[in-house]
Amino acid sequence: MKIYISHSSKYDYENKIYNTIKNSSLIKENKFFFPHEENNKKIRTEEVIKDFDLVIAEVSLPATGQGIELGIAYCYKIPILCIYEKNTKISSSLKFITNQFIEYSNEQDMINKIKNYI
């Protein structure tokens, strides 16, 4: 499965998302696109997102750029899975683009729940 990872640029995405996924079995079974990796920074989301099977959006922190990414994915009818840290208040507008939400308590819990979802 080709999976696009979406997140706020203010989120600790390197440690909490990218490295966690790269050190899990998910990386062996799926192809991930990490938009803030150096080799992907110049790629325009609207040009590539249509080629993905799923968008996983870490939505613990609100972000305008992420909202644009999710809007593009929604328009292309790409399934969107929103994940967020326990005890986080997420944007209520997310319910207009997906009904798939996963609350997690730590990185391992996040990986386990993503595996179950996929």
N, CA, C and O atoms as CSV, one atom per row, in Angstrom:
chain,resi,resn,atom,element,x,y,z
A,1,MET,N,N,0.846,-1.177,0.000
A,1,MET,CA,C,0.000,0.000,0.000
A,1,MET,C,C,0.889,1.237,0.000
A,1,MET,O,O,1.898,1.284,0.705
A,2,LYS,N,N,0.513,2.232,-0.789
A,2,LYS,CA,C,1.240,3.507,-0.815
A,2,LYS,C,C,0.553,4.479,0.137
A,2,LYS,O,O,-0.628,4.790,-0.018
A,3,ILE,N,N,1.307,4.953,1.123
A,3,ILE,CA,C,0.743,5.768,2.195
A,3,ILE,C,C,1.459,7.107,2.291
A,3,ILE,O,O,2.684,7.164,2.404
A,4,TYR,N,N,0.688,8.173,2.244
A,4,TYR,CA,C,1.189,9.534,2.406
A,4,TYR,C,C,1.024,9.911,3.875
A,4,TYR,O,O,-0.058,9.747,4.437
A,5,ILE,N,N,2.081,10.412,4.496
A,5,ILE,CA,C,2.029,10.835,5.898
A,5,ILE,C,C,1.886,12.357,5.953
A,5,ILE,O,O,2.699,13.091,5.390
A,6,SER,N,N,0.851,12.810,6.630
A,6,SER,CA,C,0.572,14.242,6.759
A,6,SER,C,C,0.663,14.641,8.232
A,6,SER,O,O,0.293,13.871,9.118
A,7,HIS,N,N,1.160,15.853,8.478
A,7,HIS,CA,C,1.326,16.319,9.860
A,7,HIS,C,C,1.625,17.810,9.871
A,7,HIS,O,O,1.948,18.396,8.838
A,8,SER,N,N,1.517,18.404,11.015
A,8,SER,CA,C,1.916,19.791,11.204
A,8,SER,C,C,3.439,19.884,11.166
A,8,SER,O,O,4.131,18.988,11.652
A,9,SER,N,N,3.950,20.948,10.600
A,9,SER,CA,C,5.413,21.123,10.594
A,9,SER,C,C,5.931,21.461,11.991
A,9,SER,O,O,7.133,21.374,12.241
A,10,LYS,N,N,5.035,21.845,12.905
A,10,LYS,CA,C,5.431,22.158,14.281
A,10,LYS,C,C,5.460,20.911,15.171
A,10,LYS,O,O,5.952,20.962,16.298
A,11,TYR,N,N,4.939,19.809,14.670
A,11,TYR,CA,C,4.911,18.559,15.412
A,11,TYR,C,C,6.296,17.910,15.352
A,11,TYR,O,O,7.014,18.100,14.370
A,12,ASP,N,N,6.679,17.166,16.358
A,12,ASP,CA,C,7.969,16.471,16.361
A,12,ASP,C,C,7.864,15.238,15.463
A,12,ASP,O,O,7.981,14.103,15.926
A,13,TYR,N,N,7.643,15.482,14.174
A,13,TYR,CA,C,7.371,14.408,13.220
A,13,TYR,C,C,8.559,13.477,13.004
A,13,TYR,O,O,8.366,12.282,12.784
A,14,GLU,N,N,9.778,13.996,13.063
A,14,GLU,CA,C,10.958,13.133,12.862
A,14,GLU,C,C,10.988,11.997,13.878
A,14,GLU,O,O,11.139,10.830,13.518
A,15,ASN,N,N,10.846,12.351,15.141
A,15,ASN,CA,C,10.941,11.352,16.205
A,15,ASN,C,C,9.641,10.590,16.436
A,15,ASN,O,O,9.660,9.372,16.618
A,16,LYS,N,N,8.530,11.288,16.431
A,16,LYS,CA,C,7.269,10.654,16.808
A,16,LYS,C,C,6.577,9.911,15.672
A,16,LYS,O,O,5.793,8.996,15.924
A,17,ILE,N,N,6.853,10.288,14.424
A,17,ILE,CA,C,6.176,9.618,13.305
A,17,ILE,C,C,7.179,8.920,12.391
A,17,ILE,O,O,7.156,7.696,12.260
A,18,TYR,N,N,8.056,9.693,11.763
A,18,TYR,CA,C,8.950,9.136,10.743
A,18,TYR,C,C,9.800,7.990,11.294
A,18,TYR,O,O,9.765,6.878,10.767
A,19,ASN,N,N,10.558,8.259,12.347
A,19,ASN,CA,C,11.438,7.222,12.900
A,19,ASN,C,C,10.652,6.046,13.461
A,19,ASN,O,O,11.087,4.899,13.357
A,20,THR,N,N,9.499,6.326,14.055
A,20,THR,CA,C,8.674,5.261,14.611
A,20,THR,C,C,8.193,4.320,13.509
A,20,THR,O,O,8.244,3.100,13.666
A,21,ILE,N,N,7.729,4.880,12.403
A,21,ILE,CA,C,7.278,4.051,11.284
A,21,ILE,C,C,8.454,3.314,10.656
A,21,ILE,O,O,8.355,2.124,10.358
A,22,LYS,N,N,9.568,4.019,10.454
A,22,LYS,CA,C,10.735,3.401,9.822
A,22,LYS,C,C,11.310,2.251,10.642
A,22,LYS,O,O,11.939,1.352,10.085
A,23,ASN,N,N,11.105,2.267,11.951
A,23,ASN,CA,C,11.604,1.209,12.826
A,23,ASN,C,C,10.552,0.143,13.129
A,23,ASN,O,O,10.734,-0.674,14.033
A,24,SER,N,N,9.467,0.151,12.383
A,24,SER,CA,C,8.408,-0.833,12.585
A,24,SER,C,C,8.291,-1.741,11.363
A,24,SER,O,O,8.907,-1.491,10.327
A,25,SER,N,N,7.503,-2.781,11.498
A,25,SER,CA,C,7.283,-3.689,10.357
A,25,SER,C,C,6.414,-3.049,9.284
A,25,SER,O,O,6.341,-3.562,8.168
A,26,LEU,N,N,5.760,-1.949,9.596
A,26,LEU,CA,C,4.945,-1.261,8.600
A,26,LEU,C,C,5.767,-0.860,7.375
A,26,LEU,O,O,5.271,-0.895,6.249
A,27,ILE,N,N,7.018,-0.481,7.598
A,27,ILE,CA,C,7.878,0.008,6.506
A,27,ILE,C,C,8.201,-1.119,5.524
A,27,ILE,O,O,8.465,-0.857,4.350
A,28,LYS,N,N,8.183,-2.355,5.987
A,28,LYS,CA,C,8.485,-3.497,5.118
A,28,LYS,C,C,7.283,-3.877,4.257
A,28,LYS,O,O,7.436,-4.435,3.170
A,29,GLU,N,N,6.101,-3.574,4.748
A,29,GLU,CA,C,4.872,-4.014,4.094
A,29,GLU,C,C,4.226,-2.935,3.233
A,29,GLU,O,O,3.331,-3.235,2.443
A,30,ASN,N,N,4.661,-1.696,3.371
A,30,ASN,CA,C,4.031,-0.569,2.689
A,30,ASN,C,C,5.083,0.412,2.192
A,30,ASN,O,O,6.231,0.393,2.637
A,31,LYS,N,N,4.674,1.263,1.269
A,31,LYS,CA,C,5.562,2.320,0.786
A,31,LYS,C,C,5.049,3.646,1.343
A,31,LYS,O,O,3.917,4.050,1.076
A,32,PHE,N,N,5.903,4.317,2.122
A,32,PHE,CA,C,5.519,5.569,2.774
A,32,PHE,C,C,6.161,6.767,2.088
A,32,PHE,O,O,7.286,6.699,1.594
A,33,PHE,N,N,5.422,7.849,2.071
A,33,PHE,CA,C,5.938,9.127,1.587
A,33,PHE,C,C,5.954,10.081,2.778
A,33,PHE,O,O,4.912,10.395,3.354
A,34,PHE,N,N,7.147,10.534,3.134
A,34,PHE,CA,C,7.338,11.466,4.249
A,34,PHE,C,C,7.643,12.845,3.649
A,34,PHE,O,O,8.772,13.087,3.222
A,35,PRO,N,N,6.671,13.741,3.611
A,35,PRO,CA,C,6.820,14.991,2.860
A,35,PRO,C,C,7.921,15.930,3.343
A,35,PRO,O,O,8.391,16.758,2.564
A,36,HIS,N,N,8.343,15.830,4.585
A,36,HIS,CA,C,9.359,16.750,5.090
A,36,HIS,C,C,10.772,16.176,5.047
A,36,HIS,O,O,11.708,16.795,5.553
A,37,GLU,N,N,10.929,15.005,4.452
A,37,GLU,CA,C,12.288,14.507,4.250
A,37,GLU,C,C,12.943,15.361,3.170
A,37,GLU,O,O,12.272,15.853,2.263
A,38,GLU,N,N,14.233,15.528,3.276
A,38,GLU,CA,C,14.964,16.444,2.397
A,38,GLU,C,C,14.671,16.210,0.916
A,38,GLU,O,O,14.455,17.166,0.173
A,39,ASN,N,N,14.663,14.961,0.483
A,39,ASN,CA,C,14.460,14.666,-0.941
A,39,ASN,C,C,13.014,14.861,-1.396
A,39,ASN,O,O,12.739,14.796,-2.594
A,40,ASN,N,N,12.088,15.097,-0.473
A,40,ASN,CA,C,10.675,15.293,-0.830
A,40,ASN,C,C,10.190,16.724,-0.663
A,40,ASN,O,O,9.066,17.038,-1.054
A,41,LYS,N,N,11.002,17.591,-0.097
A,41,LYS,CA,C,10.568,18.950,0.236
A,41,LYS,C,C,10.142,19.782,-0.971
A,41,LYS,O,O,9.315,20.683,-0.830
A,42,LYS,N,N,10.683,19.503,-2.141
A,42,LYS,CA,C,10.351,20.298,-3.324
A,42,LYS,C,C,9.209,19.693,-4.138
A,42,LYS,O,O,8.782,20.273,-5.137
A,43,ILE,N,N,8.719,18.543,-3.718
A,43,ILE,CA,C,7.613,17.892,-4.421
A,43,ILE,C,C,6.304,18.548,-3.984
A,43,ILE,O,O,6.052,18.729,-2.793
A,44,ARG,N,N,5.483,18.899,-4.963
A,44,ARG,CA,C,4.200,19.550,-4.676
A,44,ARG,C,C,3.147,18.480,-4.366
A,44,ARG,O,O,2.929,17.556,-5.150
A,45,THR,N,N,2.509,18.626,-3.220
A,45,THR,CA,C,1.518,17.661,-2.751
A,45,THR,C,C,0.465,17.367,-3.805
A,45,THR,O,O,0.149,16.205,-4.061
A,46,GLU,N,N,-0.078,18.408,-4.416
A,46,GLU,CA,C,-1.176,18.199,-5.364
A,46,GLU,C,C,-0.755,17.400,-6.593
A,46,GLU,O,O,-1.604,16.871,-7.310
A,47,GLU,N,N,0.538,17.311,-6.837
A,47,GLU,CA,C,1.030,16.545,-7.979
A,47,GLU,C,C,1.205,15.064,-7.659
A,47,GLU,O,O,1.210,14.241,-8.575
A,48,VAL,N,N,1.348,14.704,-6.391
A,48,VAL,CA,C,1.636,13.306,-6.047
A,48,VAL,C,C,0.557,12.622,-5.222
A,48,VAL,O,O,0.447,11.397,-5.266
A,49,ILE,N,N,-0.227,13.359,-4.484
A,49,ILE,CA,C,-1.130,12.736,-3.508
A,49,ILE,C,C,-2.168,11.837,-4.179
A,49,ILE,O,O,-2.638,10.879,-3.565
A,50,LYS,N,N,-2.524,12.126,-5.405
A,50,LYS,CA,C,-3.530,11.324,-6.117
A,50,LYS,C,C,-3.065,9.895,-6.380
A,50,LYS,O,O,-3.882,9.026,-6.685
A,51,ASP,N,N,-1.768,9.645,-6.264
A,51,ASP,CA,C,-1.208,8.325,-6.523
A,51,ASP,C,C,-1.126,7.441,-5.285
A,51,ASP,O,O,-0.579,6.340,-5.351
A,52,PHE,N,N,-1.658,7.901,-4.161
A,52,PHE,CA,C,-1.563,7.152,-2.911
A,52,PHE,C,C,-2.864,6.421,-2.595
A,52,PHE,O,O,-3.945,6.839,-3.009
A,53,ASP,N,N,-2.736,5.320,-1.852
A,53,ASP,CA,C,-3.890,4.519,-1.461
A,53,ASP,C,C,-4.516,5.005,-0.159
A,53,ASP,O,O,-5.688,4.742,0.111
A,54,LEU,N,N,-3.720,5.721,0.652
A,54,LEU,CA,C,-4.173,6.151,1.968
A,54,LEU,C,C,-3.355,7.358,2.411
A,54,LEU,O,O,-2.160,7.455,2.129
A,55,VAL,N,N,-4.019,8.276,3.108
A,55,VAL,CA,C,-3.318,9.366,3.788
A,55,VAL,C,C,-3.502,9.139,5.280
A,55,VAL,O,O,-4.627,9.031,5.769
A,56,ILE,N,N,-2.392,9.068,5.996
A,56,ILE,CA,C,-2.436,9.026,7.457
A,56,ILE,C,C,-2.054,10.418,7.934
A,56,ILE,O,O,-0.954,10.903,7.668
A,57,ALA,N,N,-2.980,11.049,8.641
A,57,ALA,CA,C,-2.786,12.426,9.097
A,57,ALA,C,C,-2.648,12.456,10.608
A,57,ALA,O,O,-3.582,12.100,11.327
A,58,GLU,N,N,-1.487,12.878,11.092
A,58,GLU,CA,C,-1.284,13.077,12.530
A,58,GLU,C,C,-1.850,14.460,12.824
A,58,GLU,O,O,-1.276,15.468,12.413
A,59,VAL,N,N,-2.977,14.510,13.535
A,59,VAL,CA,C,-3.732,15.758,13.685
A,59,VAL,C,C,-3.731,16.312,15.112
A,59,VAL,O,O,-4.630,17.066,15.483
A,60,SER,N,N,-2.738,15.947,15.901
A,60,SER,CA,C,-2.667,16.444,17.280
A,60,SER,C,C,-2.466,17.956,17.343
A,60,SER,O,O,-2.907,18.597,18.296
A,61,LEU,N,N,-1.808,18.527,16.344
A,61,LEU,CA,C,-1.618,19.982,16.257
A,61,LEU,C,C,-2.290,20.481,14.984
A,61,LEU,O,O,-2.085,19.905,13.916
A,62,PRO,N,N,-3.089,21.544,15.078
A,62,PRO,CA,C,-3.716,22.076,13.867
A,62,PRO,C,C,-2.678,22.731,12.961
A,62,PRO,O,O,-1.699,23.307,13.436
A,63,ALA,N,N,-2.906,22.634,11.640
A,63,ALA,CA,C,-1.969,23.209,10.685
A,63,ALA,C,C,-2.690,23.537,9.378
A,63,ALA,O,O,-3.385,22.690,8.816
A,64,THR,N,N,-2.523,24.748,8.906
A,64,THR,CA,C,-3.148,25.176,7.660
A,64,THR,C,C,-2.662,24.347,6.482
A,64,THR,O,O,-3.469,23.904,5.665
A,65,GLY,N,N,-1.355,24.130,6.383
A,65,GLY,CA,C,-0.798,23.341,5.282
A,65,GLY,C,C,-1.355,21.932,5.257
A,65,GLY,O,O,-1.656,21.392,4.192
A,66,GLN,N,N,-1.491,21.341,6.425
A,66,GLN,CA,C,-2.054,20.002,6.506
A,66,GLN,C,C,-3.518,20.020,6.069
A,66,GLN,O,O,-3.975,19.094,5.399
A,67,GLY,N,N,-4.238,21.041,6.435
A,67,GLY,CA,C,-5.632,21.162,6.005
A,67,GLY,C,C,-5.739,21.194,4.483
A,67,GLY,O,O,-6.655,20.605,3.909
A,68,ILE,N,N,-4.815,21.874,3.841
A,68,ILE,CA,C,-4.789,21.908,2.378
A,68,ILE,C,C,-4.507,20.519,1.820
A,68,ILE,O,O,-5.179,20.075,0.889
A,69,GLU,N,N,-3.516,19.828,2.386
A,69,GLU,CA,C,-3.205,18.455,1.952
A,69,GLU,C,C,-4.427,17.546,2.078
A,69,GLU,O,O,-4.740,16.786,1.162
A,70,LEU,N,N,-5.107,17.628,3.207
A,70,LEU,CA,C,-6.261,16.763,3.439
A,70,LEU,C,C,-7.411,17.117,2.508
A,70,LEU,O,O,-8.155,16.237,2.075
A,71,GLY,N,N,-7.561,18.396,2.198
A,71,GLY,CA,C,-8.577,18.808,1.233
A,71,GLY,C,C,-8.299,18.238,-0.152
A,71,GLY,O,O,-9.216,17.806,-0.850
A,72,ILE,N,N,-7.036,18.239,-0.542
A,72,ILE,CA,C,-6.646,17.658,-1.834
A,72,ILE,C,C,-6.935,16.159,-1.837
A,72,ILE,O,O,-7.511,15.641,-2.794
A,73,ALA,N,N,-6.542,15.466,-0.781
A,73,ALA,CA,C,-6.790,14.025,-0.686
A,73,ALA,C,C,-8.292,13.737,-0.745
A,73,ALA,O,O,-8.724,12.807,-1.426
A,74,TYR,N,N,-9.061,14.519,-0.049
A,74,TYR,CA,C,-10.518,14.353,-0.046
A,74,TYR,C,C,-11.094,14.524,-1.456
A,74,TYR,O,O,-11.951,13.747,-1.877
A,75,CYS,N,N,-10.629,15.525,-2.172
A,75,CYS,CA,C,-11.106,15.767,-3.542
A,75,CYS,C,C,-10.760,14.616,-4.477
A,75,CYS,O,O,-11.520,14.316,-5.397
A,76,TYR,N,N,-9.625,13.972,-4.252
A,76,TYR,CA,C,-9.228,12.815,-5.064
A,76,TYR,C,C,-9.825,11.505,-4.536
A,76,TYR,O,O,-9.553,10.431,-5.073
A,77,LYS,N,N,-10.643,11.606,-3.477
A,77,LYS,CA,C,-11.278,10.440,-2.862
A,77,LYS,C,C,-10.273,9.427,-2.302
A,77,LYS,O,O,-10.506,8.218,-2.330
A,78,ILE,N,N,-9.153,9.950,-1.794
A,78,ILE,CA,C,-8.147,9.117,-1.122
A,78,ILE,C,C,-8.621,8.940,0.325
A,78,ILE,O,O,-8.917,9.933,0.991
A,79,PRO,N,N,-8.700,7.708,0.824
A,79,PRO,CA,C,-9.088,7.517,2.229
A,79,PRO,C,C,-8.119,8.244,3.170
A,79,PRO,O,O,-6.907,8.257,2.955
A,80,ILE,N,N,-8.688,8.840,4.208
A,80,ILE,CA,C,-7.907,9.600,5.191
A,80,ILE,C,C,-8.124,8.986,6.563
A,80,ILE,O,O,-9.256,8.848,7.026
A,81,LEU,N,N,-7.017,8.618,7.208
A,81,LEU,CA,C,-7.038,8.130,8.584
A,81,LEU,C,C,-6.389,9.195,9.458
A,81,LEU,O,O,-5.211,9.510,9.287
A,82,CYS,N,N,-7.151,9.746,10.389
A,82,CYS,CA,C,-6.607,10.741,11.319
A,82,CYS,C,C,-6.181,10.036,12.604
A,82,CYS,O,O,-6.952,9.290,13.207
A,83,ILE,N,N,-4.951,10.288,13.003
A,83,ILE,CA,C,-4.430,9.754,14.256
A,83,ILE,C,C,-4.074,10.926,15.153
A,83,ILE,O,O,-3.675,11.986,14.670
A,84,TYR,N,N,-4.216,10.740,16.450
A,84,TYR,CA,C,-3.905,11.830,17.371
A,84,TYR,C,C,-3.572,11.284,18.742
A,84,TYR,O,O,-4.025,10.208,19.135
A,85,GLU,N,N,-2.763,12.054,19.466
A,85,GLU,CA,C,-2.341,11.666,20.803
A,85,GLU,C,C,-3.506,11.755,21.788
A,85,GLU,O,O,-4.346,12.651,21.707
A,86,LYS,N,N,-3.532,10.809,22.713
A,86,LYS,CA,C,-4.559,10.777,23.751
A,86,LYS,C,C,-4.602,12.116,24.484
A,86,LYS,O,O,-3.568,12.746,24.706
A,87,ASN,N,N,-5.798,12.538,24.852
A,87,ASN,CA,C,-6.050,13.791,25.575
A,87,ASN,C,C,-5.786,15.031,24.727
A,87,ASN,O,O,-5.559,16.113,25.269
A,88,THR,N,N,-5.811,14.885,23.410
A,88,THR,CA,C,-5.655,16.022,22.504
A,88,THR,C,C,-7.024,16.411,21.981
A,88,THR,O,O,-7.828,15.547,21.628
A,89,LYS,N,N,-7.292,17.706,21.930
A,89,LYS,CA,C,-8.536,18.185,21.325
A,89,LYS,C,C,-8.236,18.460,19.859
A,89,LYS,O,O,-7.450,19.347,19.527
A,90,ILE,N,N,-8.874,17.688,18.988
A,90,ILE,CA,C,-8.627,17.853,17.557
A,90,ILE,C,C,-9.721,18.718,16.928
A,90,ILE,O,O,-10.791,18.907,17.507
A,91,SER,N,N,-9.439,19.228,15.759
A,91,SER,CA,C,-10.373,20.088,15.049
A,91,SER,C,C,-11.654,19.332,14.699
A,91,SER,O,O,-11.605,18.230,14.153
A,92,SER,N,N,-12.783,19.928,15.015
A,92,SER,CA,C,-14.067,19.291,14.702
A,92,SER,C,C,-14.348,19.282,13.201
A,92,SER,O,O,-15.189,18.509,12.742
A,93,SER,N,N,-13.668,20.116,12.437
A,93,SER,CA,C,-13.897,20.142,10.988
A,93,SER,C,C,-13.368,18.894,10.291
A,93,SER,O,O,-13.743,18.630,9.148
A,94,LEU,N,N,-12.513,18.124,10.945
A,94,LEU,CA,C,-11.992,16.891,10.350
A,94,LEU,C,C,-13.107,15.896,10.035
A,94,LEU,O,O,-12.977,15.087,9.117
A,95,LYS,N,N,-14.191,15.954,10.788
A,95,LYS,CA,C,-15.291,15.001,10.571
A,95,LYS,C,C,-15.964,15.194,9.211
A,95,LYS,O,O,-16.717,14.328,8.767
A,96,PHE,N,N,-15.700,16.317,8.548
A,96,PHE,CA,C,-16.284,16.552,7.232
A,96,PHE,C,C,-15.509,15.861,6.113
A,96,PHE,O,O,-16.009,15.748,4.994
A,97,ILE,N,N,-14.297,15.398,6.403
A,97,ILE,CA,C,-13.501,14.741,5.363
A,97,ILE,C,C,-13.255,13.263,5.641
A,97,ILE,O,O,-12.845,12.525,4.744
A,98,THR,N,N,-13.500,12.823,6.876
A,98,THR,CA,C,-13.292,11.407,7.219
A,98,THR,C,C,-14.069,11.056,8.473
A,98,THR,O,O,-14.414,11.922,9.277
A,99,ASN,N,N,-14.334,9.781,8.620
A,99,ASN,CA,C,-14.903,9.283,9.881
A,99,ASN,C,C,-13.957,8.255,10.503
A,99,ASN,O,O,-14.347,7.479,11.376
A,100,GLN,N,N,-12.717,8.265,10.039
A,100,GLN,CA,C,-11.694,7.330,10.510
A,100,GLN,C,C,-10.723,8.048,11.453
A,100,GLN,O,O,-9.890,8.840,11.012
A,101,PHE,N,N,-10.836,7.767,12.739
A,101,PHE,CA,C,-10.010,8.407,13.756
A,101,PHE,C,C,-9.425,7.354,14.688
A,101,PHE,O,O,-10.105,6.406,15.082
A,102,ILE,N,N,-8.170,7.534,15.026
A,102,ILE,CA,C,-7.506,6.651,15.986
A,102,ILE,C,C,-6.797,7.510,17.027
A,102,ILE,O,O,-5.968,8.357,16.695
A,103,GLU,N,N,-7.136,7.277,18.284
A,103,GLU,CA,C,-6.450,7.912,19.400
A,103,GLU,C,C,-5.399,6.932,19.897
A,103,GLU,O,O,-5.675,5.742,20.049
A,104,TYR,N,N,-4.191,7.431,20.149
A,104,TYR,CA,C,-3.125,6.546,20.633
A,104,TYR,C,C,-2.458,7.155,21.859
A,104,TYR,O,O,-2.484,8.369,22.058
A,105,SER,N,N,-1.860,6.290,22.680
A,105,SER,CA,C,-1.244,6.760,23.926
A,105,SER,C,C,0.268,6.913,23.841
A,105,SER,O,O,0.852,7.674,24.612
A,106,ASN,N,N,0.915,6.201,22.914
A,106,ASN,CA,C,2.361,6.321,22.723
A,106,ASN,C,C,2.686,5.812,21.316
A,106,ASN,O,O,1.793,5.368,20.594
A,107,GLU,N,N,3.943,5.875,20.933
A,107,GLU,CA,C,4.322,5.513,19.565
A,107,GLU,C,C,4.031,4.046,19.249
A,107,GLU,O,O,3.565,3.738,18.152
A,108,GLN,N,N,4.296,3.145,20.180
A,108,GLN,CA,C,4.019,1.730,19.927
A,108,GLN,C,C,2.528,1.479,19.771
A,108,GLN,O,O,2.109,0.692,18.922
A,109,ASP,N,N,1.739,2.139,20.581
A,109,ASP,CA,C,0.289,2.040,20.469
A,109,ASP,C,C,-0.164,2.561,19.102
A,109,ASP,O,O,-1.052,1.980,18.478
A,110,MET,N,N,0.443,3.648,18.642
A,110,MET,CA,C,0.136,4.201,17.327
A,110,MET,C,C,0.402,3.167,16.232
A,110,MET,O,O,-0.449,2.936,15.373
A,111,ILE,N,N,1.580,2.547,16.265
A,111,ILE,CA,C,1.948,1.545,15.257
A,111,ILE,C,C,0.967,0.373,15.288
A,111,ILE,O,O,0.490,-0.058,14.238
A,112,ASN,N,N,0.667,-0.137,16.458
A,112,ASN,CA,C,-0.261,-1.270,16.579
A,112,ASN,C,C,-1.635,-0.935,16.009
A,112,ASN,O,O,-2.245,-1.755,15.323
A,113,LYS,N,N,-2.116,0.262,16.293
A,113,LYS,CA,C,-3.444,0.641,15.813
A,113,LYS,C,C,-3.447,0.891,14.303
A,113,LYS,O,O,-4.436,0.595,13.632
A,114,ILE,N,N,-2.364,1.427,13.767
A,114,ILE,CA,C,-2.270,1.594,12.309
A,114,ILE,C,C,-2.236,0.217,11.641
A,114,ILE,O,O,-2.909,0.000,10.633
A,115,LYS,N,N,-1.463,-0.703,12.194
A,115,LYS,CA,C,-1.409,-2.073,11.641
A,115,LYS,C,C,-2.805,-2.690,11.619
A,115,LYS,O,O,-3.206,-3.287,10.621
A,116,ASN,N,N,-3.537,-2.549,12.707
A,116,ASN,CA,C,-4.894,-3.100,12.773
A,116,ASN,C,C,-5.810,-2.443,11.752
A,116,ASN,O,O,-6.669,-3.104,11.169
A,117,TYR,N,N,-5.634,-1.162,11.535
A,117,TYR,CA,C,-6.460,-0.435,10.564
A,117,TYR,C,C,-6.181,-0.913,9.145
A,117,TYR,O,O,-7.101,-1.149,8.361
A,118,ILE,N,N,-4.913,-1.050,8.833
A,118,ILE,CA,C,-4.524,-1.446,7.478
A,118,ILE,C,C,-4.930,-2.885,7.241
A,118,ILE,O,O,-4.696,-3.423,6.159
